[in-house]
């Protein structure tokens, strides 16, 4: 039975029971293997942009006897993924800019029957921005510590409306007042980064975010 790292386990915990689970950027296919073995999905698609990770994924499928339940797919993002192939979709372990571009370039994700689980390694604000302008809502998010790093995991669904958010939301989401230790670490790191940017640049968005944070804290 597959065991996951804290980061991937947090992603897996957001996945809901479904017929087919899709893992974009699967690498060793640990995540889809866990999802199928634990009965969360009947079957899965494990995709990656490069052949070598898929070779690693094939070894995982053979070790776990999952060749008949998990399909490997060579695909740059959603390029070789068909609409409606999966209802639960994870995009984990890649840069936020790349994840944001995938969301922007794949209009069929704007479907209320699709659930996205996103774990950007960088540029969380770009992912939140892209979700917001395309009518998605982040219905849950959390952080998890692994080694010396804190990772962010988000659950998002399409609602078709663009809701107004406070200026700091694109950087901190709804984690500003969380008492969870890893959430606090994440918030403090982002605020420190914003203060450094504000000191050395005239970025109006950053300064507005800092004012928004102070206003939210004073309430």
Buried (B, 14 or more C-beta within 10 A) or exposed (E): EBEBBEBBBBBBBBBEEBEBBBBBBBBBBBBBBBBBBEEBBEBBBBBBBEEEBBEBBBEBBEEBEBEEBBBBBEBEBBEEBEEEBBBBBBBBBBBBBBBBBBBEEBEEBBBEEBBBBBBBBEBBBBBBBBBBEBBBBBEEBBBBBBEEEBBBBBBBBBEEEEEEBBBBBBBBBEBBEBEEEBBBBBBEEBBEEBBEBBEEEEEEEBBBBBBBBEEBEEE
